[in-house]
Amino acid sequence: MGRLAVVSDPFDNALVLLDLSKGRYQTDEKGSVIGVDAAEPGRGD
């Protein structure tokens, strides 16, 4: 993962912004995070 930000809109709804340029989380069958997959060059994540 890259950077993460949680912000609110004018109606107080939470918005989560994720920078996936460093990769995506790997999860097991229960949904628990077990690692990070490296981003592929040129993928645009």
Secondary structure as UniProt FT lines:
FT   STRAND          4..8
FT   TURN            10..11
FT   STRAND          14..18
FT   TURN            21..22
FT   STRAND          24..27
FT   TURN            29..30
FT   STRAND          33..37
FT   TURN            41..42
//
